Amino acid sequence: MTDVNRVLIVGAGIGGLGAAAALGQRGIETDVVEIHPEPKIYGVGINQPGNSLRALKRIGVLDDVREAGFEFSHWAFHDQFGNLVVDVPTGLGGNGVPPNCALPRPELHRILIGAADKAGAKVRYGTTVSELNDETESVSVKFSDGSEGEYDLVLGFDGVKSGIRHQLFGDKYDPVYTGYAVWRVTVPRPPELDYGGLYQSPFHKGGWIPLTEETMYLLLVSPEPERLHYEKSDFADLLRQRLAEFGGVLGEIRENLRQGDGIVYAPLVEVMLDAPWHRGRVIVLGDAAHACTPHLTQGAAMALEDAVVLSDELGKDQPLAATLDGFSERRYPRAKFVQEVSRGILDSEMSINEETLEGALKGMAEALPGQFAHVDEFLNQPA
């Protein structure tokens, strides 16, 4: 086994907590620091596709996730008025793992906090790293609260604006804005909407994902100017405007939107580090290393896979440098594939206009089943 007995994880998000659970289960002493003062999770829902659910099974929380969420097995694509274009089953999952299970984001966080705590990880909120010194045999760390620590390995699961990434690589891999953003809001779920639904218009891509027996969340991807700030008090009006061309389910949601509905707005950015993702005994993972657009619902999946794969690699009897090199080489092609496919979907959908819509919908009906099958086959391979 790699000689790593004490690890620091920077960031108590999905990937960081997943890593804390996986490493703690391996008997590694694990500290987690999180810059936010408390584990208050903003956002609406999050889908966990089959490969992510395999990672969650690996850390022992699959049953908890299934109990908290809603499982579904296919995606229905529609035109802007709600007319069905093509229904596509997903080939993910198998061997006791469902194809998809979406759940409220705070519920997933609660489950992962419990897993990290059960594995013995110690989480400190309102604290981050102020200084790192890699001293070959260990990493000495100074924290923002004035305390210090010594670690065999430091993991940067600190998101797209990662300070750990910046310390290792400078501004070379700063996040790049795609030109688009996503709007999300939790709404009531009619019983018949027990699948993922997507609507394509000449201007926007919208849809819903079921979350619980009672709820689902609306999503809408729209072109948005970079660095333009919207007031939260205007979110409902802005979202209604962007939903104006939709009928069907999305039209009904639009008519019932109200201020105070908890609408979330998020610009879509990308990050992709070249391998290796480490310098000495410090490594970046999750969105800090490979943030992608959400079109395959794979962001959390990639972070959770990072967590369990690194834990497995640390179980091998080899020097740490070889372990970290091997980890990056193993993970980079998979993360790169997900990012490229996700961005390809975004660019393709956002290039549709009124003149090309009819042909685009016909092309979707013909091509999407085969495209989904190809992606699912890749993602069903071991992480």
Helices and strands as residue ranges (DSSP letters): E 6-10, H 14-25, E 29-34, E 45-49, H 50-58, H 62-68, E 70-72, E 74-79, E 84-89, E 100-104, H 105-118, E 122-125, E 129-134, E 139-143, E 148-151, E 153-156, H 163-169, E 176-188, E 196-200, E 205-210, E 215-223, G 232-234, H 235-242, H 248-256, E 264-270, E 278-279, E 282-284, H 287-290, G 294-296, H 299-314, H 320-350, H 357-379
